[in-house]
Amino acid sequence: MPRLVPRANSSKSVPMAKGKGSDFSSVAPGQVAAVWAKGKLPRAVLIVGPEAALREEALAGVQKAAFGAGDGGMNWVVLYGSKAEQDGELLSPASVLDEVRTRPMFGAEDEPKVVVVRRADALLATADARDIFERNLTDIPQDAVLVFELAGWGTLKPTRVVKAIAAGGGLVECESLAGRFEGPDSPLVREIQDRAKLLGLALSINAAMLIIKRCGTVLNLLEEELKKLALALNAEHGQALKVDEALVEQVCANSRGAGAFDFADAVTQRNTKLALETLGAIFAHGLVDSRKPDKAVTNEASIVISLLAALNWKLAMLQDFRTALDGGAQERDAFAMAKVPFFQQDAVRRLSRTYTAAFSRKAMEALFRANLELRTGHDRHALLEKLVWELARG
């Protein structure tokens, strides 16, 4: 494989997409291998976002772009930034940069060296560390690549090191599709249909919707269910074996995890049935955070705090939006004043038709009373069910 060379005008020579979580252009996780094939990897890469499955896909793409069908051997080095020590030595910017600049003793000379810092959140947490990396990005050898992988932006987004990596074409955003799940034509449904196709499955829209209903919206968990379906049908890449709802019912687990905002959305939409079902799932299986899908919160006190916080945020946003409209603000300005995220605006617009200022006040009062009652040690599940019914009645 040829040695890596710098890419000039990367934003023009490589198809880029506007990232959802930042102000920078980024390469789509599934396009990494194709975009950076034949030695076109940038000197530094930042893979960031809460969707673990997309981060793994992007890392696999980097490995394929650098080493083709091989795994790189000793030229593929993985460090862990969240550990206090790495092989007895403190993992610091200096030690990472030293690793990037050192050729492996037994590595192939005609291959690039790729150093991946996984869970790099802690390593990039301080301004001093970020400044060190930013100053040294241009000194990374021509045959080396430094990759940072982390689950969230934190305080990283507006910093110079991110801008420098993005300017070099090395940003890969792995945002969750769960927040944009709005029915059969949503990005999440299309994504799992595409992934099913790679496994040799032709997943109908109704089957895709049912998998999401049964298993949740976290992509890596959905992918596990697709693999179960492929195994059940003996499917292989290149086939198009039909998967219908009956097969999903038979094979896929009914293990949907629910998050705090799933509950808050159901309550504010005054969908009593869904709110109570979601509440029951949370108390039965734990509270799921899409950033940590394998670590459900089961402590009831912690669950209650998260549920009330999410519901308070949603109700306050609706109240602020309604107040701005009633005060004569244009809808666009009302969205800005209430700090309504873009992907929530359609839902807030619909809800605002029934959420009068008077109802919003009653809802916030009910939430306040529930908060006081929940501190008395009574049955938390029952008290939250009572709150759901109270808000449903208006």
Secondary structure, DSSP 8 states (H G I E B T S, - for coil): -------TTHHHHS--EE-SSSSSEE--GGGHHHHTTTT---SEEEEE-S-HHHHHHHHHHHHHHHHTTS--GGGEEEEETTSSEETTEE--HHHHHHHHHS--TTS-TTS-EEEEEESTTTTTSSHHHHHHHHHHGGGS-TTEEEEEEES--TT-TTSHHHHHHHHTT-EEE---SGGG--STTSHHHHHHHHHHHHTTEEE-HHHHHHHHHHH-S-HHHHHHHHHHHHHHHT--TT--EEE-HHHHHHHS-----B-HHHHHHHHHTT-HHHHHHHHHHHHHH-EEETTEEEEEE--HHHHHHHHHHHHHHHHHHHHHHHHHHHTT--HHHHHHHTT--GGGHHHHHHHTTT--HHHHHHHHHHHHHHHHHHTTT--HHHHHHHHHHHHHH-
